[in-house]
Amino acid sequence: MNIGGGDLRRLRHLNSLACLRVLRGADPLTLAEVARRTGLSRASAVEVVADLCERGWIMEVPPTRGAMGRPARRYRFRFEAGHVLGLDIGVHKVLAAITDLDGRVVASGRTPVSPDVPRPERLAAVDRAVAACMETAGLAPGDVWAVTAGTVGVVDRKGQVTAVHAIPDWAGVDLIAHFGATFDAPVLVCNDSNLAALAEQRMGVARDVRDLVYLHAGRRPGAAVVLDGRLHHGFGGAAGEVGMLDAVGWLRMGEHLERSPSFAGAAPDEVAGLVFGAARQGDAGALAAVERYAADLAVGTAAMVLTLDPEVVVLGGGLSRSGDVLLEPLRRALESLCLRMPEIRLSTLGENCVVLGAACMAIDEVDALTLSADDPLERARHTSMAP
């Protein structure tokens, strides 16, 4: 049977994809291991690996020191060859982070904002954080392979922010168009709590947990759901928005902390830390305020736990820094509401959880384009080897 040039190109393309798939998620492999895992002949594996090395997708790993005899050559995927941009657009700040294709942070930028600044000024703050991040990393917009923006509010399947309580004029903002004017790369937009949950499931305290509820504890808490190892957005992107239900009290629960008489007059964004600090020292009024906050947090959490029966609940967000004070009151309140208590774990990712989750989502998009049999490897090669 004769094979035409187009068929040969297609075959080489599929063989390259097969090699990238096995190298992308593995420790360095020898040629023999690449051939075995892909089903290619050794001769084909040698040819494909050489081509991928030349094009910059993979590289040979130096032999282990002290190895006896002539060691077999080993190869790995070049995570450092590409970069993605993750953002956390919040009420009080904008965080930006550039990571490699393994999620390792290369550079980051932070810009404070006021809750009441109008949309154009908030977008300008976003641009400043991105510019600082790009400058630190020494990258141009064309070097970024994908962008994911995390934002407060409900985000639908089209990436549109449809509802926001914390920022008056943020609903309807078109972040895809905003970033698309700068970056010639895929742009995704997602709710911040969802991205934080993704970060916890990929690189945090819930790594590899299949079913979890994430609590974004703050002045106005949020929540997100991971089911069977995947973010659950819901039909309209509103999964986890239990706090929108007035009966659970999440919209007002920050007042339990802000009304503490010991800290009257303190700035709203500072009083929570002061209350938790006083509770840590045994102050009775502060302890009572924390108990009331935990009781309200438990109501919405219990609703999600009773519906989903997750393996783990992750306590994250800004107030997770005071988890040593908040965790036990939350556990006690949940025990009286839940049929089966899930394990509660305290986040260790801190305020970087959203930008790390954004980077994870952007990397997933790069992988989907790179490792898709329907898209050529040359797709969107705007830089020397962008997939």
C-alpha positions in Angstrom: 0.0 0.0 0.0 1.4 3.4 -1.0 1.3 6.1 1.7 1.0 9.7 0.4 3.0 12.7 1.7 0.0 13.9 3.6 -0.5 10.6 5.3 3.2 10.5 6.3 3.0 13.9 7.8 -0.1 12.9 9.7 1.6 9.7 11.0 4.6 11.7 12.1 2.3 14.2 13.9 0.5 11.4 15.7 3.8 9.8 16.7 5.0 13.1 18.1 1.8 13.6 20.1 2.2 10.1 21.5 5.7 10.8 22.7 4.7 14.2 24.2 1.9 12.6 26.1 4.1 10.0 27.8 6.9 12.5 28.5 4.5 15.3 29.7 3.4 13.6 32.8 6.4 11.4 33.7 9.9 11.4 35.1 12.7 11.4 32.5 12.4 8.3 30.3 14.8 6.4 28.2 14.3 5.7 24.5 13.3 2.2 25.3 10.7 3.4 27.8 9.3 5.9 25.3 9.0 3.2 22.7 7.4 0.7 25.1 4.8 3.3 26.4 3.9 4.6 23.0 4.0 1.3 21.1 6.4 2.7 18.6 9.3 0.8 17.2 12.7 1.8 18.7 13.7 3.3 15.3 10.6 5.4 15.2 11.0 6.5 18.8 14.6 7.6 18.0 13.4 9.6 15.0 10.6 11.3 16.8 12.6 12.1 20.0 15.4 13.6 17.9 12.8 15.8 16.1 11.2 17.0 19.4 14.6 17.8 20.9 15.5 19.9 17.8 12.2 21.8 18.0 12.7 22.5 21.7 9.8 20.4 23.1 11.9 18.0 25.1 15.6 17.7 26.2 18.1 15.1 27.1 18.7 14.8 30.9 22.4 14.5 32.1 23.3 11.0 33.3 23.2 10.3 37.0 26.5 10.8 38.7 28.3 7.6 39.8 26.3 5.4 37.4 28.3 2.3 36.3 28.9 1.8 32.6 27.4 3.8 29.8 24.0 5.1 31.0 21.0 5.1 28.7 20.0 8.5 27.4 16.9 9.9 29.2 14.6 12.6 28.1 12.1 15.0 29.7 9.4 17.5 28.6 10.7 21.1 28.8 8.4 22.7 31.2 10.4 25.9 31.1 9.9 26.2 27.4 6.5 27.9 27.7 4.8 30.2 30.1 1.2 31.0 31.2 -0.3 34.0 33.0 -2.6 33.6 36.0 -4.5 36.5 37.7 -6.6 37.0 40.9 -8.8 40.1 40.5 -10.1 40.7 43.9 -11.9 43.4 45.9 -8.8 44.8 47.6 -6.0 43.7 45.3 -4.9 42.3 42.0 -2.4 39.5 41.9 -0.6 38.3 38.7 1.8 35.4 38.3 3.8 33.9 35.4 4.5 30.2 35.7 6.2 27.6 33.6 4.3 24.6 32.2 4.7 22.8 35.5 3.1 25.5 37.5 6.3 26.8 39.0 6.1 30.6 39.6 8.6 32.6 37.6 7.5 36.1 38.5 4.6 37.8 40.3 3.1 41.2 40.7 0.6 42.8 43.1 -1.3 46.0 42.9 -3.7 47.2 45.7 -7.1 48.6 44.8 -10.0 50.1 46.7 -13.3 48.3 46.7 -15.1 51.3 45.3 -12.8 52.2 42.4 -14.7 52.3 39.0 -14.2 49.6 36.5 -11.6 51.5 34.3 -9.4 52.1 37.3 -9.6 48.5 38.4 -8.7 47.3 34.9 -5.8 49.8 34.9 -4.6 48.2 38.2 -4.9 44.8 36.5 -2.7 46.0 33.6 -0.1 47.4 36.1 0.1 44.1 37.9 0.5 42.2 34.6 3.1 44.6 33.3 5.2 44.3 36.5 5.0 40.6 36.3 6.0 40.4 32.6 8.9 42.8 33.2 10.2 40.8 36.1 10.0 37.6 34.0 11.6 39.3 31.0 8.8 38.2 28.7 6.8 39.8 25.9 3.1 39.2 25.4 3.9 36.8 22.6 5.7 34.6 25.0 2.6 33.8 27.0 0.8 30.7 25.8 -2.5 31.1 27.7 -4.1 33.5 30.2 -6.6 32.7 33.0 -8.2 35.5 35.0 -9.8 34.7 38.3 -12.4 37.2 39.5 -15.0 37.7 42.2 -18.5 37.1 41.1 -20.5 34.5 39.1 -18.8 33.6 35.8 -20.9 31.9 33.1 -19.7 29.3 30.5 -18.8 32.1 28.1 -16.4 33.7 30.6 -18.8 36.6 31.3 -19.1 38.0 34.8 -22.8 37.9 35.4 -23.3 38.9 39.0 -21.1 40.5 41.7 -22.1 41.9 45.1 -18.7 43.0 46.3 -17.8 45.3 43.4 -20.6 47.6 42.2 -19.9 48.0 38.5 -18.0 44.7 37.8 -20.9 42.7 36.4 -20.7 42.6 32.6 -17.0 43.3 32.4 -15.5 41.6 29.3 -12.2 40.3 30.6 -11.7 38.1 27.5 -11.7 41.1 25.2 -9.6 43.1 27.6 -6.7 40.5 27.7 -7.3 39.6 24.1 -6.2 43.1 23.1 -2.7 42.3 24.6 -2.2 38.6 24.3 -2.5 36.6 21.1 -3.3 33.5 23.2 -6.3 31.7 24.7 -8.0 33.7 27.4 -10.1 32.0 30.1 -12.1 33.7 32.9 -13.2 31.8 36.0 -14.7 32.5 39.5 -11.9 32.9 42.0 -13.2 30.3 44.5 -13.3 27.7 41.7 -9.6 28.4 40.8 -8.6 28.2 44.5 -10.3 24.8 44.7 -8.4 23.7 41.5 -5.1 24.8 43.1 -5.8 22.8 46.3 -6.7 19.7 44.3 -3.6 19.9 42.0 -0.9 21.2 44.4 -2.4 21.8 47.8 -3.7 19.9 50.8 -6.3 18.1 48.7 -3.9 16.9 46.1 -5.5 14.0 44.2 -8.7 14.1 46.3 -11.6 13.3 43.9 -14.5 15.0 45.8 -14.1 18.1 47.9 -15.7 21.3 48.9 -13.5 24.4 49.1 -14.4 27.3 51.5 -13.0 30.7 50.5 -13.2 32.2 53.9 -13.2 36.0 54.1 -15.5 38.9 54.9 -17.9 37.5 52.4 -17.1 33.8 52.0 -17.3 31.9 48.8 -17.2 28.2 48.0 -16.4 25.8 45.1 -16.9 22.1 44.3 -14.6 19.5 42.8 -16.4 16.3 41.8 -14.7 13.2 40.5 -11.5 15.1 40.2 -12.9 17.9 38.1 -14.2 21.4 38.9 -18.0 21.5 38.9 -19.1 24.8 37.4 -22.8 24.0 37.1 -25.1 24.8 34.1 -24.7 28.6 34.4 -21.4 28.8 36.4 -23.1 29.3 39.7 -22.2 26.0 41.5 -21.0 26.7 45.0 -22.7 30.1 45.3 -24.6 29.0 48.4 -23.6 32.3 50.0 -26.0 34.1 47.7 -28.9 32.6 49.7 -29.7 35.2 52.4 -30.8 32.5 54.9 -27.3 31.1 55.3 -26.0 34.5 56.5 -22.8 34.6 54.5 -23.5 38.1 53.0 -23.4 39.6 56.5 -21.2 37.3 58.6 -18.2 39.6 58.4 -20.1 41.9 60.7 -19.6 39.4 63.5 -15.9 40.3 63.4 -16.2 44.0 62.5 -18.6 44.8 65.3 -16.2 43.5 68.0 -16.2 46.4 70.5 -12.5 45.9 71.3 -11.6 47.1 67.8 -14.2 49.8 67.1 -12.8 52.2 64.5 -10.4 49.8 62.9 -10.4 49.5 59.1 -12.7 46.8 57.8 -9.9 45.0 56.0 -7.8 45.0 59.2 -10.3 44.2 61.9 -10.6 40.5 61.1 -6.9 39.9 61.8 -7.1 41.9 65.0 -10.1 39.9 66.2 -8.4 36.6 65.4 -5.2 37.7 67.1 -7.1 38.6 70.2 -9.0 35.3 70.2 -5.6 33.6 69.9 -4.7 35.3 73.2 -7.9 34.2 74.9 -10.0 37.4 74.7 -13.5 36.4 75.5 -15.2 39.0 73.2 -13.0 38.0 70.3 -13.6 34.3 70.9 -17.4 34.9 70.9 -17.1 36.8 67.6 -15.1 33.9 66.0 -17.7 31.4 67.2 -20.5 33.4 65.6 -18.6 33.7 62.4 -17.9 29.9 62.4 -21.5 29.1 63.1 -22.7 31.1 60.0 -19.9 29.6 57.9 -21.0 26.1 59.0 -24.6 26.6 57.8 -23.7 27.1 54.2 -21.0 24.5 54.4 -23.3 21.9 55.8 -25.8 22.5 53.0 -23.1 21.6 50.5 -21.8 18.7 52.5 -25.2 17.2 52.9 -25.8 17.5 49.2 -22.5 16.3 47.9 -21.0 14.2 50.7 -17.4 15.2 49.9 -14.3 13.4 51.2 -12.6 16.6 52.3 -13.5 20.2 53.1 -10.7 22.7 52.5 -10.6 25.9 54.6 -8.9 28.5 52.5 -9.1 32.2 51.6 -7.8 35.1 53.5 -9.0 34.0 56.9 -7.3 30.6 56.6 -4.2 32.4 57.9 -6.1 32.3 61.2 -7.1 28.7 60.8 -5.6 27.8 64.1 -8.4 29.8 65.7 -11.2 29.2 63.2 -10.8 25.5 62.4 -12.1 24.0 65.7 -15.2 26.3 66.0 -16.1 25.4 62.4 -15.6 21.7 63.1 -17.8 21.8 66.2 -20.5 23.7 64.4 -20.5 21.3 61.4 -20.6 18.2 63.6 -24.1 19.2 64.8 -25.3 19.7 61.2 -23.8 16.9 59.1 -24.8 13.2 58.9 -21.2 12.3 58.1 -18.4 14.6 58.9 -15.8 15.0 56.1 -12.2 15.6 57.0 -11.4 19.4 57.2 -8.0 20.5 56.0 -6.4 23.9 56.3 -5.0 25.4 53.1 -1.3 26.0 52.9 -1.3 28.0 49.7 -2.3 31.3 51.3 -3.3 34.2 49.1 -1.6 32.7 46.1 -4.3 30.0 45.8 -6.3 31.8 43.1 -3.3 32.7 40.8 -2.0 29.2 41.2 -5.3 27.8 40.2 -5.5 30.2 37.3 -2.1 28.9 36.1 -3.3 25.3 36.4 -6.3 26.1 34.2 -4.1 27.9 31.7 -1.7 25.0 31.6 -4.7 22.6 31.0 -5.6 24.8 28.0 -2.1 24.6 26.6 -2.1 20.8 27.1 -5.5 20.5 25.4 -4.1 22.4 22.3 -0.7 20.7 22.3 -1.9 17.1 22.9 -5.0 17.2 20.7 -4.9 14.9 17.7 -7.0 17.4 15.9 -4.6 20.3 16.1 -1.1 20.4 14.6 1.9 21.0 16.8 2.5 24.2 14.8 -0.8 25.7 16.0 -0.3 29.2 17.4 3.5 29.1 17.0 3.8 32.8 17.5 7.0 32.4 19.4 9.9 30.0 18.7 7.9 27.0 19.7 4.5 28.0 21.2 2.0 25.2 20.8 
